[in-house]
Amino acid sequence: MHGANVLITGAAGGMGRMYAERAVVEGAAAVVLWDRDAGALARTADELGRAAGGRTVVRSYVVDVAELGAIAKAAHKVRRDVGAPDVLVNNAGIVRGNAYFWETDSGDDVRPTMLVNALAPMYVTREFLPAMIAAGRPARIVNVGSAAGTLANPRMAAYAASKAALNGWSDSLRLELEQAGHEHVRVTTVTPSYISTGMFAGARGPLLAPVLAPELVVERVWRAMLDGRPLVELPASVRLSRILRAVLPTRVFDRVIGDGFGIYRSMDRFRGRG
């Protein structure tokens, strides 16, 4: 990590900011922050800059990754100002509403969810990946997916769809890089359950899957990223549920795991950040 350029989306607060703080502590050459919240982004950049004490360059760019055209413009500025990243953390994500799919609005709920969670990471990565490949030095891409992308859940159909798309693309990208002989660029897919950042306020952790502390998730993801591990599943029950989903008949799984473990009721009281 020492001497690397790090770019993080959704970096003005929550876990995005925590990844940025970790990069500064570990001596990154430059930390690039993307977020759509201009005020929070400015405060975060200022605080990180003061914490870095001149050892790390901190640059911030107001970018709404739901605007796919804005991604290319911001990427051009990053390449001009600090160069291509060695580490890319696709962290930005949104979740909308506590409603059944037919109650959601395709424009206000479904479309932005798919844009931010699924398409934006692809567009951001496509902007920087050729330079990461060409550089020939160790590089890392972290794609923050979700356990919801491996196990469907009522009241989050669009979110589950967006994260399933992200999870599938991310692992496909990993395999493509390996097959093409670009092993110096490693991809880590992260599929956590609920995390106590406020994004899923009101959601209840099902049996064997308590709501996770963000500090724990950042620590696990950071270590996996440095090691180049392909997958981070948190907690361990996420992997167990994925295995059981594959071996149990669908109706048995619904009854025993979905209903019995409380997974299918975990979003009943979701309210989010409001």
C-alpha positions, 0 to 999 in steps of 0.5 A, spaced: 500 500 500 505 504 501 506 509 495 500 507 491 495 511 488 488 509 491 481 511 489 475 510 493 467 511 490 462 513 496 468 516 500 465 522 503 462 518 509 461 511 512 465 505 510 468 509 504 471 514 508 474 508 513 477 505 507 480 512 505 483 513 512 486 506 512 490 508 505 492 514 509 495 511 515 498 505 510 502 511 506 499 511 500 502 516 495 495 519 493 488 518 496 482 520 491 475 521 493 469 520 489 462 522 492 456 526 490 455 530 497 460 536 496 459 538 503 461 532 506 466 530 501 470 537 502 470 536 510 472 529 509 478 531 504 480 537 509 480 532 515 484 527 511 489 532 508 490 534 515 491 527 518 496 525 512 501 531 514 503 532 507 505 525 506 499 523 502 496 527 497 488 527 498 484 529 492 476 530 492 472 530 486 464 531 486 461 525 482 455 522 482 456 515 479 449 514 477 451 519 471 455 515 467 457 520 463 460 524 469 465 518 470 469 519 464 470 526 465 472 525 473 476 519 470 480 524 465 481 529 471 484 524 476 489 521 470 491 528 469 492 530 476 495 524 480 495 518 475 491 512 474 490 508 481 493 502 483 487 500 488 480 502 486 475 501 491 468 501 488 464 502 494 458 507 492 452 504 493 444 505 494 438 502 497 431 504 496 425 503 500 421 498 504 416 496 499 414 490 494 417 490 487 410 492 484 410 498 489 417 501 487 417 507 482 422 505 476 425 512 475 426 513 482 427 507 485 429 501 480 433 505 475 438 509 480 439 502 484 441 499 478 446 505 475 449 506 482 450 499 484 451 495 478 453 499 472 457 505 475 462 500 478 463 497 471 464 504 468 469 506 473 473 500 472 473 500 465 476 507 465 482 505 469 483 498 468 487 498 461 492 503 465 493 498 471 494 492 466 499 496 462 503 498 468 505 491 470 505 492 477 501 490 483 494 493 482 487 491 486 480 492 485 475 491 490 468 491 488 463 491 494 457 487 493 452 484 498 450 477 500 443 480 497 446 478 491 447 471 493 441 470 496 434 473 494 430 477 500 423 480 500 422 487 499 429 489 496 428 486 489 432 491 485 437 492 490 438 484 490 438 484 482 443 490 482 448 486 487 447 479 483 449 483 477 455 486 481 457 480 484 457 476 477 461 481 473 466 482 479 468 474 479 468 474 471 473 480 471 477 476 476 477 470 471 478 474 465 484 477 468 487 471 470 486 467 463 489 473 460 495 473 464 494 479 468 495 476 474 498 482 477 491 485 477 487 482 483 479 483 484 476 482 490 469 481 491 465 483 497 459 480 499 457 482 506 450 482 510 447 488 513 452 493 516 451 498 521 453 504 517 445 507 517 444 505 510 440 499 512 437 502 519 432 498 521 433 492 518 434 486 523 440 481 522 437 474 521 439 468 526 447 467 525 448 473 521 448 479 526 449 486 523 456 487 522 460 493 525 463 497 519 470 497 522 470 489 522 468 489 515 473 494 513 479 490 516 477 484 513 476 487 506 483 491 507 487 484 508 483 480 503 485 486 498 492 486 500 493 479 499 489 478 493 484 474 495 478 473 490 472 473 495 470 476 502 463 473 505 461 476 512 459 473 516 461 466 515 453 464 515 453 468 508 457 462 505 453 457 509 446 460 506 449 460 499 451 452 500 444 450 503 441 454 497 444 450 492 443 443 495 436 444 499 429 444 494 427 451 494 421 450 498 425 447 503 430 452 503 424 458 504 421 454 510 427 452 514 432 458 512 428 464 509 423 463 514 426 459 520 432 463 520 428 470 519 432 472 513 425 473 509 423 478 514 429 482 515 427 488 511 420 488 514 422 494 519 427 497 514 427 505 514 434 506 511 438 513 512 431 517 510 
